[in-house]
Structure formats: structure tokens, C-alpha cells
């Protein structure tokens, strides 16, 4: 799990159902992960897939999210996602105002 700063910050919640086509999926996903890490305002990401995929990226502000959405490699990946990788997906953007947790 990623360590986030004290709120407020933003979470982009991407939920998805995949198709059977995985051609290029992992390679492009790995490339986007590396590019995102270099973006100003990127705070980290948590991701899990067990049928339903859930990826949550954390951002300092909306400007950072908008800049990431406009990234050329991200635009190409979004198009591939629509054409071949996803049956369905949803993107939700939320302002995180409070955070708490537990750790042993």
C-alpha cells in the first residue's frame, strides 16, 4: 500500500472488467507506471485485480490529474483500452479529506 501525505489530496479510482485480449497490456501498463512516477503531483498508486480490477492513483491536485490525462502515452493507452482490453470501465475522481488506518 502506498503511503500518502496528510489530506487533502485526490484519488482517481479506475475500476474495470477486462476482455480476453491482453496483447501489449502489461508492457504498456508498466511503461505508464514509470511515466506517472515522474509527474509533478503524483503521490502513488494501489492496484488489485481479481476479476474486477481496481486501480487508485493519488494526486496532489486536479491540475496534476488533468496533465496526466493529457499525456500522449496515456491517451494511446486509453484508446487501446477501449478498442481491445476492457469490456467496461469507470473512472471516479474524489477529494480525500480524511484518512486513517491500522498497521501491526
Biopython code that builds the backbone (N, CA, C, O; Angstrom):
import numpy as np
from Bio.PDB.StructureBuilder import StructureBuilder

atoms = [
    (1, "UNK", "N", (0.839, -1.176, 0.000)),
    (1, "UNK", "CA", (0.000, 0.000, 0.000)),
    (1, "UNK", "C", (0.884, 1.239, 0.000)),
    (1, "UNK", "O", (1.909, 1.297, 0.678)),
    (2, "UNK", "N", (0.466, 2.208, -0.765)),
    (2, "UNK", "CA", (1.226, 3.447, -0.880)),
    (2, "UNK", "C", (1.035, 4.310, 0.370)),
    (2, "UNK", "O", (-0.041, 4.324, 0.969)),
    (3, "UNK", "N", (2.070, 5.011, 0.744)),
    (3, "UNK", "CA", (1.989, 5.972, 1.847)),
    (3, "UNK", "C", (1.638, 7.334, 1.261)),
    (3, "UNK", "O", (2.411, 7.897, 0.486)),
    (4, "UNK", "N", (0.495, 7.853, 1.623)),
    (4, "UNK", "CA", (0.044, 9.144, 1.114)),
    (4, "UNK", "C", (0.299, 10.222, 2.161)),
    (4, "UNK", "O", (0.440, 9.925, 3.347)),
    (5, "UNK", "N", (0.357, 11.482, 1.711)),
    (5, "UNK", "CA", (0.544, 12.569, 2.672)),
    (5, "UNK", "C", (-0.744, 12.839, 3.436)),
    (5, "UNK", "O", (-1.778, 12.225, 3.170)),
    (6, "UNK", "N", (-0.674, 13.744, 4.365)),
    (6, "UNK", "CA", (-1.876, 14.159, 5.070)),
    (6, "UNK", "C", (-2.850, 14.783, 4.066)),
    (6, "UNK", "O", (-2.434, 15.551, 3.198)),
    (7, "UNK", "N", (-4.142, 14.460, 4.178)),
    (7, "UNK", "CA", (-5.137, 15.069, 3.296)),
    (7, "UNK", "C", (-5.175, 16.583, 3.481)),
    (7, "UNK", "O", (-4.752, 17.089, 4.520)),
    (8, "UNK", "N", (-5.669, 17.297, 2.504)),
    (8, "UNK", "CA", (-6.395, 16.804, 1.343)),
    (8, "UNK", "C", (-5.467, 16.454, 0.167)),
    (8, "UNK", "O", (-4.401, 17.043, -0.009)),
    (9, "UNK", "N", (-5.910, 15.488, -0.617)),
    (9, "UNK", "CA", (-5.315, 15.123, -1.894)),
    (9, "UNK", "C", (-6.416, 14.435, -2.694)),
    (9, "UNK", "O", (-7.514, 14.229, -2.179)),
    (10, "UNK", "N", (-6.141, 14.083, -3.922)),
    (10, "UNK", "CA", (-7.150, 13.489, -4.784)),
    (10, "UNK", "C", (-6.848, 12.027, -5.065)),
    (10, "UNK", "O", (-5.689, 11.612, -5.096)),
    (11, "UNK", "N", (-7.913, 11.249, -5.270)),
    (11, "UNK", "CA", (-7.807, 9.850, -5.675)),
    (11, "UNK", "C", (-8.555, 9.678, -6.992)),
    (11, "UNK", "O", (-9.713, 10.078, -7.119)),
    (12, "UNK", "N", (-7.880, 9.077, -7.969)),
    (12, "UNK", "CA", (-8.524, 8.694, -9.218)),
    (12, "UNK", "C", (-8.746, 7.189, -9.127)),
    (12, "UNK", "O", (-7.793, 6.412, -9.088)),
    (13, "UNK", "N", (-10.003, 6.791, -9.094)),
    (13, "UNK", "CA", (-10.383, 5.394, -8.891)),
    (13, "UNK", "C", (-10.825, 4.825, -10.235)),
    (13, "UNK", "O", (-11.834, 5.248, -10.799)),
    (14, "UNK", "N", (-10.054, 3.858, -10.742)),
    (14, "UNK", "CA", (-10.317, 3.237, -12.035)),
    (14, "UNK", "C", (-10.743, 1.793, -11.780)),
    (14, "UNK", "O", (-9.945, 0.982, -11.311)),
    (15, "UNK", "N", (-11.992, 1.476, -12.085)),
    (15, "UNK", "CA", (-12.483, 0.106, -11.956)),
    (15, "UNK", "C", (-12.746, -0.433, -13.359)),
    (15, "UNK", "O", (-13.213, 0.290, -14.239)),
    (16, "UNK", "N", (-12.434, -1.726, -13.553)),
    (16, "UNK", "CA", (-12.538, -2.258, -14.910)),
    (16, "UNK", "C", (-12.838, -3.749, -14.935)),
    (16, "UNK", "O", (-12.537, -4.486, -13.996)),
    (17, "UNK", "N", (-13.441, -4.165, -16.038)),
    (17, "UNK", "CA", (-13.596, -5.564, -16.398)),
    (17, "UNK", "C", (-12.850, -5.757, -17.708)),
    (17, "UNK", "O", (-13.059, -5.006, -18.661)),
    (18, "UNK", "N", (-11.981, -6.758, -17.760)),
    (18, "UNK", "CA", (-11.117, -6.995, -18.912)),
    (18, "UNK", "C", (-11.779, -7.893, -19.954)),
    (18, "UNK", "O", (-12.685, -8.668, -19.646)),
    (19, "UNK", "N", (-11.308, -7.769, -21.183)),
    (19, "UNK", "CA", (-11.620, -8.730, -22.235)),
    (19, "UNK", "C", (-10.590, -9.855, -22.138)),
    (19, "UNK", "O", (-9.762, -9.866, -21.227)),
    (20, "UNK", "N", (-10.643, -10.791, -23.068)),
    (20, "UNK", "CA", (-9.649, -11.865, -23.111)),
    (20, "UNK", "C", (-8.372, -11.431, -23.821)),
    (20, "UNK", "O", (-7.379, -12.157, -23.790)),
    (21, "UNK", "N", (-8.377, -10.278, -24.451)),
    (21, "UNK", "CA", (-7.217, -9.794, -25.201)),
    (21, "UNK", "C", (-6.256, -9.076, -24.253)),
    (21, "UNK", "O", (-6.612, -8.057, -23.661)),
    (22, "UNK", "N", (-5.061, -9.599, -24.112)),
    (22, "UNK", "CA", (-4.070, -8.958, -23.241)),
    (22, "UNK", "C", (-2.821, -8.524, -24.008)),
    (22, "UNK", "O", (-1.803, -8.193, -23.399)),
    (23, "UNK", "N", (-2.894, -8.525, -25.339)),
    (23, "UNK", "CA", (-1.757, -8.158, -26.169)),
    (23, "UNK", "C", (-1.265, -6.745, -25.843)),
    (23, "UNK", "O", (-1.984, -5.768, -26.054)),
    (24, "UNK", "N", (-0.044, -6.644, -25.330)),
    (24, "UNK", "CA", (0.576, -5.368, -25.028)),
    (24, "UNK", "C", (0.140, -4.737, -23.715)),
    (24, "UNK", "O", (0.671, -3.694, -23.332)),
    (25, "UNK", "N", (-0.805, -5.339, -23.023)),
    (25, "UNK", "CA", (-1.387, -4.741, -21.821)),
    (25, "UNK", "C", (-0.343, -4.525, -20.723)),
    (25, "UNK", "O", (-0.207, -3.418, -20.202)),
    (26, "UNK", "N", (0.383, -5.568, -20.378)),
    (26, "UNK", "CA", (1.364, -5.454, -19.291)),
    (26, "UNK", "C", (2.506, -4.509, -19.636)),
    (26, "UNK", "O", (2.956, -3.737, -18.790)),
    (27, "UNK", "N", (2.970, -4.571, -20.871)),
    (27, "UNK", "CA", (4.075, -3.703, -21.288)),
    (27, "UNK", "C", (3.684, -2.227, -21.221)),
    (27, "UNK", "O", (4.435, -1.402, -20.704)),
    (28, "UNK", "N", (2.517, -1.907, -21.742)),
    (28, "UNK", "CA", (2.073, -0.512, -21.723)),
    (28, "UNK", "C", (1.754, -0.080, -20.291)),
    (28, "UNK", "O", (2.049, 1.049, -19.902)),
    (29, "UNK", "N", (1.159, -0.966, -19.519)),
    (29, "UNK", "CA", (0.879, -0.653, -18.119)),
    (29, "UNK", "C", (2.144, -0.335, -17.338)),
    (29, "UNK", "O", (2.179, 0.623, -16.565)),
    (30, "UNK", "N", (3.185, -1.143, -17.539)),
    (30, "UNK", "CA", (4.468, -0.905, -16.859)),
    (30, "UNK", "C", (5.079, 0.426, -17.291)),
    (30, "UNK", "O", (5.622, 1.168, -16.473)),
    (31, "UNK", "N", (4.982, 0.715, -18.589)),
    (31, "UNK", "CA", (5.527, 1.984, -19.108)),
    (31, "UNK", "C", (4.778, 3.172, -18.493)),
    (31, "UNK", "O", (5.401, 4.151, -18.084)),
    (32, "UNK", "N", (3.449, 3.090, -18.428)),
    (32, "UNK", "CA", (2.665, 4.186, -17.853)),
    (32, "UNK", "C", (2.970, 4.371, -16.374)),
    (32, "UNK", "O", (3.018, 5.500, -15.886)),
    (33, "UNK", "N", (3.176, 3.273, -15.659)),
    (33, "UNK", "CA", (3.526, 3.377, -14.238)),
    (33, "UNK", "C", (4.814, 4.177, -14.063)),
    (33, "UNK", "O", (4.904, 5.026, -13.176)),
    (34, "UNK", "N", (5.804, 3.908, -14.902)),
    (34, "UNK", "CA", (7.084, 4.615, -14.813)),
    (34, "UNK", "C", (6.935, 6.092, -15.182)),
    (34, "UNK", "O", (7.532, 6.957, -14.541)),
    (35, "UNK", "N", (6.143, 6.378, -16.207)),
    (35, "UNK", "CA", (5.923, 7.766, -16.620)),
    (35, "UNK", "C", (5.180, 8.537, -15.525)),
    (35, "UNK", "O", (5.539, 9.672, -15.211)),
    (36, "UNK", "N", (4.152, 7.924, -14.948)),
    (36, "UNK", "CA", (3.353, 8.594, -13.910)),
    (36, "UNK", "C", (4.214, 8.975, -12.715)),
    (36, "UNK", "O", (4.026, 10.041, -12.129)),
    (37, "UNK", "N", (5.161, 8.107, -12.349)),
    (37, "UNK", "CA", (6.031, 8.385, -11.204)),
    (37, "UNK", "C", (6.830, 9.672, -11.376)),
    (37, "UNK", "O", (7.243, 10.284, -10.391)),
    (38, "UNK", "N", (7.049, 10.083, -12.614)),
    (38, "UNK", "CA", (7.813, 11.292, -12.898)),
    (38, "UNK", "C", (6.943, 12.551, -12.937)),
    (38, "UNK", "O", (7.464, 13.664, -13.010)),
    (39, "UNK", "N", (5.628, 12.377, -12.888)),
    (39, "UNK", "CA", (4.717, 13.518, -13.000)),
    (39, "UNK", "C", (4.654, 14.306, -11.702)),
    (39, "UNK", "O", (4.529, 13.745, -10.613)),
    (40, "UNK", "N", (4.742, 15.620, -11.849)),
    (40, "UNK", "CA", (4.581, 16.504, -10.698)),
    (40, "UNK", "C", (3.175, 16.311, -10.141)),
    (40, "UNK", "O", (2.192, 16.368, -10.879)),
    (41, "UNK", "N", (3.092, 16.085, -8.851)),
    (41, "UNK", "CA", (1.802, 15.911, -8.205)),
    (41, "UNK", "C", (1.375, 14.466, -8.031)),
    (41, "UNK", "O", (0.394, 14.204, -7.335)),
    (42, "UNK", "N", (2.083, 13.511, -8.645)),
    (42, "UNK", "CA", (1.756, 12.094, -8.477)),
    (42, "UNK", "C", (2.239, 11.635, -7.107)),
    (42, "UNK", "O", (3.394, 11.859, -6.745)),
    (43, "UNK", "N", (1.353, 10.993, -6.344)),
    (43, "UNK", "CA", (1.685, 10.587, -4.981)),
    (43, "UNK", "C", (1.853, 9.086, -4.817)),
    (43, "UNK", "O", (2.427, 8.637, -3.825)),
    (44, "UNK", "N", (1.366, 8.300, -5.770)),
    (44, "UNK", "CA", (1.483, 6.852, -5.688)),
    (44, "UNK", "C", (0.239, 6.167, -6.212)),
    (44, "UNK", "O", (-0.706, 6.817, -6.658)),
    (45, "UNK", "N", (0.254, 4.817, -6.149)),
    (45, "UNK", "CA", (-0.863, 4.065, -6.691)),
    (45, "UNK", "C", (-1.003, 2.727, -5.974)),
    (45, "UNK", "O", (-0.012, 2.102, -5.595)),
    (46, "UNK", "N", (-2.245, 2.301, -5.795)),
    (46, "UNK", "CA", (-2.591, 0.968, -5.312)),
    (46, "UNK", "C", (-3.408, 0.296, -6.406)),
    (46, "UNK", "O", (-4.230, 0.943, -7.056)),
    (47, "UNK", "N", (-3.184, -1.015, -6.615)),
    (47, "UNK", "CA", (-3.899, -1.707, -7.677)),
    (47, "UNK", "C", (-4.093, -3.175, -7.316)),
    (47, "UNK", "O", (-3.225, -3.794, -6.700)),
    (48, "UNK", "N", (-5.236, -3.723, -7.706)),
    (48, "UNK", "CA", (-5.543, -5.128, -7.484)),
    (48, "UNK", "C", (-6.474, -5.612, -8.602)),
    (48, "UNK", "O", (-7.301, -4.855, -9.111)),
    (49, "UNK", "N", (-6.321, -6.879, -8.968)),
    (49, "UNK", "CA", (-7.219, -7.460, -9.973)),
    (49, "UNK", "C", (-7.553, -8.886, -9.545)),
    (49, "UNK", "O", (-6.670, -9.712, -9.311)),
    (50, "UNK", "N", (-8.837, -9.144, -9.452)),
    (50, "UNK", "CA", (-9.349, -10.478, -9.203)),
    (50, "UNK", "C", (-10.708, -10.533, -9.882)),
    (50, "UNK", "O", (-11.749, -10.520, -9.225)),
    (51, "UNK", "N", (-10.680, -10.594, -11.200)),
    (51, "UNK", "CA", (-11.905, -10.418, -11.974)),
    (51, "UNK", "C", (-12.142, -8.934, -12.177)),
    (51, "UNK", "O", (-11.883, -8.405, -13.257)),
    (52, "UNK", "N", (-12.628, -8.265, -11.156)),
    (52, "UNK", "CA", (-12.772, -6.811, -11.171)),
    (52, "UNK", "C", (-11.413, -6.185, -10.878)),
    (52, "UNK", "O", (-10.765, -6.547, -9.896)),
    (53, "UNK", "N", (-10.980, -5.262, -11.710)),
    (53, "UNK", "CA", (-9.731, -4.550, -11.466)),
    (53, "UNK", "C", (-10.015, -3.216, -10.796)),
    (53, "UNK", "O", (-10.946, -2.505, -11.173)),
    (54, "UNK", "N", (-9.210, -2.888, -9.809)),
    (54, "UNK", "CA", (-9.340, -1.602, -9.126)),
    (54, "UNK", "C", (-7.947, -0.998, -9.016)),
    (54, "UNK", "O", (-7.057, -1.575, -8.391)),
    (55, "UNK", "N", (-7.769, 0.162, -9.624)),
    (55, "UNK", "CA", (-6.515, 0.904, -9.516)),
    (55, "UNK", "C", (-6.852, 2.293, -8.997)),
    (55, "UNK", "O", (-7.731, 2.974, -9.524)),
    (56, "UNK", "N", (-6.143, 2.697, -7.964)),
    (56, "UNK", "CA", (-6.367, 4.014, -7.385)),
    (56, "UNK", "C", (-5.039, 4.756, -7.432)),
    (56, "UNK", "O", (-4.059, 4.348, -6.809)),
    (57, "UNK", "N", (-5.026, 5.849, -8.180)),
    (57, "UNK", "CA", (-3.839, 6.699, -8.192)),
    (57, "UNK", "C", (-4.138, 7.933, -7.354)),
    (57, "UNK", "O", (-5.261, 8.438, -7.334)),
    (58, "UNK", "N", (-3.108, 8.406, -6.663)),
    (58, "UNK", "CA", (-3.255, 9.523, -5.729)),
    (58, "UNK", "C", (-2.491, 10.721, -6.271)),
    (58, "UNK", "O", (-1.363, 10.588, -6.744)),
    (59, "UNK", "N", (-3.112, 11.887, -6.198)),
    (59, "UNK", "CA", (-2.566, 13.098, -6.809)),
    (59, "UNK", "C", (-2.700, 14.280, -5.857)),
    (59, "UNK", "O", (-3.625, 14.351, -5.048)),
    (60, "UNK", "N", (-1.764, 15.191, -5.975)),
    (60, "UNK", "CA", (-1.746, 16.377, -5.126)),
    (60, "UNK", "C", (-2.911, 17.313, -5.427)),
    (60, "UNK", "O", (-3.487, 17.902, -4.512)),
    (61, "UNK", "N", (-3.267, 17.456, -6.724)),
    (61, "UNK", "CA", (-4.303, 18.413, -7.104)),
    (61, "UNK", "C", (-4.930, 18.038, -8.448)),
    (61, "UNK", "O", (-4.457, 17.132, -9.134)),
    (62, "UNK", "N", (-5.995, 18.745, -8.811)),
    (62, "UNK", "CA", (-6.691, 18.480, -10.075)),
    (62, "UNK", "C", (-5.834, 18.818, -11.290)),
    (62, "UNK", "O", (-5.952, 18.169, -12.329)),
    (63, "UNK", "N", (-4.977, 19.822, -11.172)),
    (63, "UNK", "CA", (-4.108, 20.190, -12.292)),
    (63, "UNK", "C", (-3.197, 19.022, -12.672)),
    (63, "UNK", "O", (-2.962, 18.776, -13.855)),
    (64, "UNK", "N", (-2.687, 18.309, -11.677)),
    (64, "UNK", "CA", (-1.839, 17.143, -11.930)),
    (64, "UNK", "C", (-2.624, 16.043, -12.642)),
    (64, "UNK", "O", (-2.109, 15.399, -13.557)),
    (65, "UNK", "N", (-3.859, 15.831, -12.223)),
    (65, "UNK", "CA", (-4.710, 14.814, -12.850)),
    (65, "UNK", "C", (-4.982, 15.176, -14.305)),
    (65, "UNK", "O", (-4.909, 14.316, -15.183)),
    (66, "UNK", "N", (-5.293, 16.435, -14.561)),
    (66, "UNK", "CA", (-5.568, 16.887, -15.930)),
    (66, "UNK", "C", (-4.329, 16.750, -16.807)),
    (66, "UNK", "O", (-4.434, 16.363, -17.971)),
    (67, "UNK", "N", (-3.166, 17.060, -16.264)),
    (67, "UNK", "CA", (-1.922, 16.922, -17.033)),
    (67, "UNK", "C", (-1.672, 15.454, -17.372)),
    (67, "UNK", "O", (-1.266, 15.141, -18.491)),
    (68, "UNK", "N", (-1.908, 14.559, -16.430)),
    (68, "UNK", "CA", (-1.710, 13.127, -16.682)),
    (68, "UNK", "C", (-2.685, 12.630, -17.750)),
    (68, "UNK", "O", (-2.297, 11.859, -18.627)),
    (69, "UNK", "N", (-3.934, 13.061, -17.686)),
    (69, "UNK", "CA", (-4.917, 12.636, -18.684)),
    (69, "UNK", "C", (-4.535, 13.088, -20.079)),
    (69, "UNK", "O", (-4.886, 12.428, -21.057)),
    (70, "UNK", "N", (-3.816, 14.209, -20.192)),
    (70, "UNK", "CA", (-3.413, 14.750, -21.494)),
    (70, "UNK", "C", (-2.086, 14.180, -21.997)),
    (70, "UNK", "O", (-1.662, 14.512, -23.104)),
    (71, "UNK", "N", (-1.424, 13.333, -21.212)),
    (71, "UNK", "CA", (-0.154, 12.730, -21.630)),
    (71, "UNK", "C", (-0.364, 11.868, -22.872)),
    (71, "UNK", "O", (-1.297, 11.066, -22.916)),
    (72, "UNK", "N", (0.493, 12.025, -23.876)),
    (72, "UNK", "CA", (0.329, 11.332, -25.159)),
    (72, "UNK", "C", (0.316, 9.810, -25.001)),
    (72, "UNK", "O", (-0.521, 9.142, -25.608)),
    (73, "UNK", "N", (1.220, 9.251, -24.204)),
    (73, "UNK", "CA", (1.245, 7.805, -23.998)),
    (73, "UNK", "C", (-0.015, 7.323, -23.279)),
    (73, "UNK", "O", (-0.531, 6.245, -23.571)),
    (74, "UNK", "N", (-0.497, 8.121, -22.349)),
    (74, "UNK", "CA", (-1.724, 7.770, -21.630)),
    (74, "UNK", "C", (-2.920, 7.801, -22.583)),
    (74, "UNK", "O", (-3.800, 6.945, -22.494)),
    (75, "UNK", "N", (-2.962, 8.764, -23.480)),
    (75, "UNK", "CA", (-4.051, 8.856, -24.461)),
    (75, "UNK", "C", (-4.072, 7.609, -25.350)),
    (75, "UNK", "O", (-5.136, 7.047, -25.612)),
    (76, "UNK", "N", (-2.896, 7.181, -25.809)),
    (76, "UNK", "CA", (-2.807, 5.966, -26.634)),
    (76, "UNK", "C", (-3.299, 4.755, -25.845)),
    (76, "UNK", "O", (-4.060, 3.940, -26.366)),
    (77, "UNK", "N", (-2.866, 4.638, -24.591)),
    (77, "UNK", "CA", (-3.297, 3.513, -23.760)),
    (77, "UNK", "C", (-4.810, 3.528, -23.546)),
    (77, "UNK", "O", (-5.446, 2.475, -23.558)),
    (78, "UNK", "N", (-5.385, 4.705, -23.352)),
    (78, "UNK", "CA", (-6.838, 4.792, -23.177)),
    (78, "UNK", "C", (-7.556, 4.296, -24.428)),
    (78, "UNK", "O", (-8.578, 3.616, -24.334)),
    (79, "UNK", "N", (-7.018, 4.637, -25.604)),
    (79, "UNK", "CA", (-7.630, 4.186, -26.848)),
    (79, "UNK", "C", (-7.527, 2.665, -26.995)),
    (79, "UNK", "O", (-8.501, 2.009, -27.366)),
    (80, "UNK", "N", (-6.342, 2.102, -26.702)),
    (80, "UNK", "CA", (-6.186, 0.640, -26.727)),
    (80, "UNK", "C", (-7.154, -0.023, -25.751)),
    (80, "UNK", "O", (-7.746, -1.058, -26.055)),
    (81, "UNK", "N", (-7.306, 0.588, -24.575)),
    (81, "UNK", "CA", (-8.225, 0.043, -23.585)),
    (81, "UNK", "C", (-9.635, -0.069, -24.131)),
    (81, "UNK", "O", (-10.291, -1.095, -23.954)),
    (82, "UNK", "N", (-10.099, 0.965, -24.786)),
    (82, "UNK", "CA", (-11.445, 0.959, -25.356)),
    (82, "UNK", "C", (-11.556, -0.040, -26.508)),
    (82, "UNK", "O", (-12.577, -0.712, -26.659)),
    (83, "UNK", "N", (-10.503, -0.132, -27.316)),
    (83, "UNK", "CA", (-10.545, -0.988, -28.500)),
    (83, "UNK", "C", (-10.382, -2.470, -28.188)),
    (83, "UNK", "O", (-11.021, -3.309, -28.825)),
    (84, "UNK", "N", (-9.515, -2.810, -27.193)),
    (84, "UNK", "CA", (-9.233, -4.231, -27.040)),
    (84, "UNK", "C", (-9.108, -4.766, -25.616)),
    (84, "UNK", "O", (-9.284, -5.971, -25.438)),
    (85, "UNK", "N", (-8.822, -3.974, -24.599)),
    (85, "UNK", "CA", (-8.526, -4.543, -23.284)),
    (85, "UNK", "C", (-9.694, -4.579, -22.320)),
    (85, "UNK", "O", (-9.740, -5.445, -21.447)),
    (86, "UNK", "N", (-10.641, -3.658, -22.453)),
    (86, "UNK", "CA", (-11.701, -3.553, -21.451)),
    (86, "UNK", "C", (-13.084, -3.814, -22.037)),
    (86, "UNK", "O", (-13.424, -3.334, -23.118)),
    (87, "UNK", "N", (-13.870, -4.586, -21.293)),
    (87, "UNK", "CA", (-15.298, -4.723, -21.587)),
    (87, "UNK", "C", (-16.023, -3.495, -21.063)),
    (87, "UNK", "O", (-16.978, -3.000, -21.662)),
    (88, "UNK", "N", (-15.531, -3.021, -19.917)),
    (88, "UNK", "CA", (-16.175, -1.891, -19.240)),
    (88, "UNK", "C", (-15.176, -1.273, -18.278)),
    (88, "UNK", "O", (-14.338, -1.965, -17.700)),
    (89, "UNK", "N", (-15.277, 0.045, -18.115)),
    (89, "UNK", "CA", (-14.513, 0.689, -17.048)),
    (89, "UNK", "C", (-15.223, 1.951, -16.582)),
    (89, "UNK", "O", (-16.049, 2.524, -17.293)),
    (90, "UNK", "N", (-14.881, 2.364, -15.375)),
    (90, "UNK", "CA", (-15.377, 3.608, -14.794)),
    (90, "UNK", "C", (-14.207, 4.336, -14.153)),
    (90, "UNK", "O", (-13.306, 3.718, -13.587)),
    (91, "UNK", "N", (-14.238, 5.649, -14.252)),
    (91, "UNK", "CA", (-13.244, 6.494, -13.593)),
    (91, "UNK", "C", (-13.991, 7.424, -12.654)),
    (91, "UNK", "O", (-14.949, 8.093, -13.039)),
    (92, "UNK", "N", (-13.531, 7.449, -11.423)),
    (92, "UNK", "CA", (-14.116, 8.338, -10.423)),
    (92, "UNK", "C", (-12.988, 9.158, -9.816)),
    (92, "UNK", "O", (-11.923, 8.624, -9.503)),
    (93, "UNK", "N", (-13.219, 10.438, -9.654)),
    (93, "UNK", "CA", (-12.219, 11.316, -9.055)),
    (93, "UNK", "C", (-12.802, 11.852, -7.752)),
    (93, "UNK", "O", (-13.889, 12.429, -7.724)),
    (94, "UNK", "N", (-12.048, 11.642, -6.677)),
    (94, "UNK", "CA", (-12.555, 12.012, -5.353)),
    (94, "UNK", "C", (-11.524, 12.832, -4.591)),
    (94, "UNK", "O", (-10.322, 12.589, -4.693)),
    (95, "UNK", "N", (-11.998, 13.783, -3.845)),
    (95, "UNK", "CA", (-11.151, 14.535, -2.931)),
    (95, "UNK", "C", (-11.090, 13.769, -1.613)),
    (95, "UNK", "O", (-12.119, 13.517, -0.985)),
    (96, "UNK", "N", (-9.892, 13.404, -1.203)),
    (96, "UNK", "CA", (-9.716, 12.714, 0.076)),
    (96, "UNK", "C", (-9.555, 13.790, 1.148)),
    (96, "UNK", "O", (-8.588, 14.552, 1.138)),
    (97, "UNK", "N", (-10.498, 13.839, 2.053)),
    (97, "UNK", "CA", (-10.489, 14.846, 3.110)),
    (97, "UNK", "C", (-10.025, 14.290, 4.449)),
    (97, "UNK", "O", (-9.602, 15.037, 5.331)),
    (98, "UNK", "N", (-10.111, 12.975, 4.588)),
    (98, "UNK", "CA", (-9.743, 12.347, 5.852)),
    (98, "UNK", "C", (-9.157, 10.980, 5.554)),
    (98, "UNK", "O", (-9.589, 10.297, 4.626)),
    (99, "UNK", "N", (-8.170, 10.585, 6.347)),
    (99, "UNK", "CA", (-7.539, 9.280, 6.174)),
    (99, "UNK", "C", (-7.144, 8.737, 7.549)),
    (99, "UNK", "O", (-6.655, 9.476, 8.403)),
    (100, "UNK", "N", (-7.362, 7.446, 7.749)),
    (100, "UNK", "CA", (-6.881, 6.780, 8.954)),
    (100, "UNK", "C", (-6.645, 5.324, 8.631)),
    (100, "UNK", "O", (-7.147, 4.830, 7.622)),
    (101, "UNK", "N", (-5.899, 4.627, 9.456)),
    (101, "UNK", "CA", (-5.596, 3.236, 9.173)),
    (101, "UNK", "C", (-5.078, 2.494, 10.382)),
    (101, "UNK", "O", (-5.087, 3.006, 11.501)),
    (102, "UNK", "N", (-4.625, 1.274, 10.135)),
    (102, "UNK", "CA", (-4.102, 0.396, 11.170)),
    (102, "UNK", "C", (-2.933, -0.385, 10.591)),
    (102, "UNK", "O", (-2.954, -0.779, 9.425)),
    (103, "UNK", "N", (-1.918, -0.604, 11.408)),
    (103, "UNK", "CA", (-0.767, -1.404, 10.994)),
    (103, "UNK", "C", (-0.171, -2.075, 12.216)),
    (103, "UNK", "O", (0.017, -1.438, 13.253)),
    (104, "UNK", "N", (0.128, -3.367, 12.093)),
    (104, "UNK", "CA", (0.787, -4.102, 13.187)),
    (104, "UNK", "C", (2.284, -3.953, 13.052)),
    (104, "UNK", "O", (3.034, -4.490, 13.867)),
]
sb = StructureBuilder()
sb.init_structure("model")
sb.init_model(0)
sb.init_chain("A")
sb.init_seg("    ")
for serial, (resi, resn, name, xyz) in enumerate(atoms, 1):
    if name == "N":
        sb.init_residue(resn, " ", resi, " ")
    sb.init_atom(name, np.array(xyz, "f"), 0.0, 1.0, " ", f" {name:<3s}", serial, name[0])
structure = sb.get_structure()
